[in-house]
Amino acid sequence: MDEMGVGETDRVRAVLAASSGQLCSGIGTMVGYSVVEQIVAALARGESDLAVAREYGLDWKTVRA
């Protein structure tokens, strides 16, 4: 994660928090750190939020966070 910019680091934290259920009242499943890094990399390549969500079996709102 040392190579990530400040914005990307914030995005990783947001995805981890959203996926852990901390930001919503429902029960969430924790997404592994390596998966979050892959999601951020895919988004940086310009892949759509919806495509990334489908690839990893996540809600697109979690990926967008």
Stockholm file with secondary structure:
# STOCKHOLM 1.0

chainA/1-65         MDEMGVGETDRVRAVLAASSGQLCSGIGTMVGYSVVEQIVAALARGESDLAVAREYGLDWKTVRA
#=GR chainA/1-65 SS CTTSCHHHHHHHHHHHHHHTTTTSSSCCCCCCHHHHHHHHHHHHTTCCHHHHHHHHTCCHHHHHC
#=GC SS_cons        CTTSCHHHHHHHHHHHHHHTTTTSSSCCCCCCHHHHHHHHHHHHTTCCHHHHHHHHTCCHHHHHC
//
